[in-house]
Structures are given as structure tokens and as C-alpha cells.
């Protein structure tokens, strides 16, 4: 072994990695691509099962919010608020978690221009143009 001293060995490995960074990265990417190709079905099954877990549902929901332009400083707190809200903040109907949209399905309403979250509403209220200045005052207790 060229470097018996652990410090010298680490330094040599760091320098080698810096010098051959592109080659190492390319080999790693190729290995990962081959692994994903070889284990495609197993990885798909794992992903499907993960999405059913509470952590997977949370990650999926937050990812969807980001994709549609909802902005937040703390997505975890927003998700907790979303789950904790039991009644529509406009009409008061009991909210449900349905696979398909019904009139009582829970929705996170937001301003499409600014991305600001306005409230947790039922699908019926969210699809109407109920957001007026009075509603904004009501929801924010002003």
C-alpha cells in the first residue's frame, strides 16, 4: 500500500477524486442507470408502496403544491394546517379526503399570481369565485 499513514491516504484520495471527478461521476451515473434498468419493477413497486405511507403522502402533496405554484416559507407547517382543518373556512362544511373531487373535498386555496395561500376550503367554495375582500377579512380574523 503506497500510503500506510491514514492522513496521507485520505489526502491522496481527495486529490485523486478532484483530478478524476468527471470520470468518477460518469461511472457512477452509468452504474445507477444500469441498476435502475435492471430493477425497474422492484423500484416501481417500492415507489407505489411508499406513496401510501403518511410520509409518502406528505411528500407527494407538498410536491404537487410546489408544482402548481403555491409558495410557503414552511411547507411542513402548511401541511399540518391543511390536515388539521376539519371544516371549510368559508362555508363551514365538514371536509373529506376523497380520491376524486366531490363538493366536500379538502382544497388549499391560493392566489394564482402571487402563490400566497388564502385558506383551506371545500372543493365547492374553491371552484367558485368566493374570494372577495370580505372573505379575506373573515379568514384572517381582521
C-alpha positions as a Markdown table, in Angstrom:
| # | Residue | x | y | z |
|---|---|---|---|---|
| 1 | Unk | 0.0 | 0.0 | 0.0 |
| 2 | Unk | 1.5 | 3.3 | -1.0 |
| 3 | Unk | 0.2 | 5.3 | 2.0 |
| 4 | Unk | 0.1 | 3.5 | 5.3 |
| 5 | Unk | -0.5 | 6.7 | 7.2 |
| 6 | Unk | -4.3 | 7.3 | 7.2 |
| 7 | Unk | -3.9 | 11.1 | 6.9 |
| 8 | Unk | -1.7 | 10.8 | 3.8 |
| 9 | Unk | -4.1 | 8.2 | 2.3 |
| 10 | Unk | -7.1 | 10.4 | 2.8 |
| 11 | Unk | -5.2 | 13.4 | 1.2 |
| 12 | Unk | -4.2 | 11.2 | -1.7 |
| 13 | Unk | -7.8 | 10.0 | -2.2 |
| 14 | Unk | -9.1 | 13.6 | -2.1 |
| 15 | Unk | -6.6 | 14.7 | -4.7 |
| 16 | Unk | -7.3 | 11.7 | -6.9 |
| 17 | Unk | -11.1 | 12.4 | -6.7 |
| 18 | Unk | -10.6 | 16.1 | -7.6 |
| 19 | Unk | -8.4 | 15.2 | -10.5 |
| 20 | Unk | -10.7 | 12.5 | -11.9 |
| 21 | Unk | -14.0 | 13.9 | -10.8 |
| 22 | Unk | -15.7 | 13.8 | -14.3 |
| 23 | Unk | -14.7 | 10.2 | -14.9 |
| 24 | Unk | -15.9 | 9.1 | -11.4 |
| 25 | Unk | -19.2 | 10.9 | -11.9 |
| 26 | Unk | -19.8 | 9.4 | -15.3 |
| 27 | Unk | -19.1 | 5.9 | -14.0 |
| 28 | Unk | -21.4 | 6.4 | -11.0 |
| 29 | Unk | -24.2 | 7.7 | -13.3 |
| 30 | Unk | -23.8 | 4.7 | -15.7 |
| 31 | Unk | -23.9 | 2.2 | -12.7 |
| 32 | Unk | -27.1 | 3.9 | -11.4 |
| 33 | Unk | -28.7 | 3.9 | -14.8 |
| 34 | Unk | -28.0 | 0.1 | -15.2 |
| 35 | Unk | -29.2 | -0.6 | -11.7 |
| 36 | Unk | -32.5 | 1.3 | -12.3 |
| 37 | Unk | -32.9 | -0.6 | -15.6 |
| 38 | Unk | -32.2 | -4.0 | -14.1 |
| 39 | Unk | -34.5 | -3.4 | -11.0 |
| 40 | Unk | -37.2 | -1.4 | -12.7 |
| 41 | Unk | -40.2 | -3.4 | -11.5 |
| 42 | Unk | -38.9 | -3.7 | -7.9 |
| 43 | Unk | -38.3 | 0.1 | -7.7 |
| 44 | Unk | -41.7 | 0.8 | -9.2 |
| 45 | Unk | -43.4 | -1.4 | -6.5 |
| 46 | Unk | -41.4 | 0.3 | -3.8 |
| 47 | Unk | -42.4 | 3.8 | -5.0 |
| 48 | Unk | -46.1 | 2.7 | -5.2 |
| 49 | Unk | -46.0 | 1.4 | -1.6 |
| 50 | Unk | -44.1 | 4.5 | -0.3 |
| 51 | Unk | -46.8 | 6.8 | -1.7 |
| 52 | Unk | -49.3 | 5.0 | 0.6 |
| 53 | Unk | -47.4 | 5.8 | 3.8 |
| 54 | Unk | -48.0 | 9.0 | 5.7 |
| 55 | Unk | -44.5 | 10.3 | 4.8 |
| 56 | Unk | -45.1 | 9.5 | 1.2 |
| 57 | Unk | -48.5 | 11.2 | 1.1 |
| 58 | Unk | -47.0 | 14.3 | 2.7 |
| 59 | Unk | -44.1 | 14.4 | 0.2 |
| 60 | Unk | -46.4 | 13.9 | -2.7 |
| 61 | Unk | -48.9 | 16.6 | -1.6 |
| 62 | Unk | -46.2 | 19.2 | -0.9 |
| 63 | Unk | -44.6 | 18.3 | -4.3 |
| 64 | Unk | -47.9 | 18.9 | -6.0 |
| 65 | Unk | -48.3 | 22.3 | -4.2 |
| 66 | Unk | -44.9 | 23.4 | -5.4 |
| 67 | Unk | -45.7 | 22.3 | -9.0 |
| 68 | Unk | -48.9 | 24.4 | -9.1 |
| 69 | Unk | -47.1 | 27.5 | -7.7 |
| 70 | Unk | -48.0 | 27.5 | -4.0 |
| 71 | Unk | -45.3 | 29.4 | -2.1 |
| 72 | Unk | -44.6 | 28.9 | 1.6 |
| 73 | Unk | -41.7 | 29.5 | 4.0 |
| 74 | Unk | -42.7 | 26.4 | 5.9 |
| 75 | Unk | -44.4 | 23.6 | 3.9 |
| 76 | Unk | -44.4 | 21.3 | 6.9 |
| 77 | Unk | -46.5 | 23.8 | 9.0 |
| 78 | Unk | -48.7 | 24.4 | 6.0 |
| 79 | Unk | -49.3 | 20.7 | 5.6 |
| 80 | Unk | -50.1 | 20.3 | 9.3 |
| 81 | Unk | -52.6 | 23.2 | 9.0 |
| 82 | Unk | -54.1 | 21.5 | 5.9 |
| 83 | Unk | -54.6 | 18.3 | 7.8 |
| 84 | Unk | -55.9 | 19.9 | 11.0 |
| 85 | Unk | -58.6 | 21.9 | 9.2 |
| 86 | Unk | -61.8 | 19.9 | 9.6 |
| 87 | Unk | -64.3 | 22.5 | 8.2 |
| 88 | Unk | -64.3 | 24.7 | 5.2 |
| 89 | Unk | -63.0 | 28.1 | 6.2 |
| 90 | Unk | -65.8 | 29.8 | 4.1 |
| 91 | Unk | -69.0 | 27.8 | 4.4 |
| 92 | Unk | -68.2 | 25.5 | 7.4 |
| 93 | Unk | -69.0 | 22.2 | 5.7 |
| 94 | Unk | -67.1 | 19.1 | 7.0 |
| 95 | Unk | -64.1 | 18.4 | 4.7 |
| 96 | Unk | -63.3 | 15.0 | 3.3 |
| 97 | Unk | -60.3 | 13.4 | 1.7 |
| 98 | Unk | -61.7 | 11.8 | -1.4 |
| 99 | Unk | -59.9 | 10.2 | -4.3 |
| 100 | Unk | -61.9 | 12.2 | -6.7 |
| 101 | Unk | -63.1 | 15.7 | -6.2 |
| 102 | Unk | -66.5 | 16.0 | -4.6 |
| 103 | Unk | -68.1 | 19.1 | -3.3 |
| 104 | Unk | -66.6 | 18.5 | 0.2 |
| 105 | Unk | -63.1 | 17.5 | -0.8 |
| 106 | Unk | -60.4 | 19.5 | 1.0 |
| 107 | Unk | -58.6 | 22.1 | -1.1 |
| 108 | Unk | -55.8 | 24.5 | -0.4 |
| 109 | Unk | -56.8 | 27.8 | -2.0 |
| 110 | Unk | -54.1 | 30.2 | -3.2 |
| 111 | Unk | -53.6 | 33.3 | -5.3 |
| 112 | Unk | -52.5 | 32.2 | -8.7 |
| 113 | Unk | -50.5 | 35.3 | -9.3 |
| 114 | Unk | -48.6 | 35.6 | -6.0 |
| 115 | Unk | -48.7 | 31.9 | -4.9 |
| 116 | Unk | -49.9 | 33.1 | -1.4 |
| 117 | Unk | -52.1 | 30.6 | 0.4 |
| 118 | Unk | -55.5 | 32.0 | 1.3 |
| 119 | Unk | -57.2 | 29.2 | 3.1 |
| 120 | Unk | -58.4 | 25.6 | 3.3 |
| 121 | Unk | -61.7 | 25.3 | 1.5 |
| 122 | Unk | -64.1 | 22.7 | 0.3 |
| 123 | Unk | -63.9 | 22.0 | -3.4 |
| 124 | Unk | -67.2 | 23.7 | -4.0 |
| 125 | Unk | -66.1 | 27.0 | -2.5 |
| 126 | Unk | -62.6 | 26.7 | -4.1 |
| 127 | Unk | -64.1 | 26.4 | -7.6 |
| 128 | Unk | -66.4 | 29.4 | -7.1 |
| 129 | Unk | -65.1 | 32.9 | -7.2 |
| 130 | Unk | -65.8 | 33.3 | -3.4 |
| 131 | Unk | -62.7 | 35.2 | -2.7 |
| 132 | Unk | -63.5 | 38.8 | -2.0 |
| 133 | Unk | -62.1 | 41.3 | 0.3 |
| 134 | Unk | -64.8 | 40.5 | 3.0 |
| 135 | Unk | -63.8 | 36.8 | 2.9 |
| 136 | Unk | -60.1 | 37.7 | 3.2 |
| 137 | Unk | -61.0 | 39.7 | 6.3 |
| 138 | Unk | -63.1 | 36.9 | 7.7 |
| 139 | Unk | -60.5 | 34.2 | 7.2 |
| 140 | Unk | -57.7 | 36.3 | 8.8 |
| 141 | Unk | -59.9 | 37.4 | 11.7 |
| 142 | Unk | -59.5 | 41.1 | 10.8 |
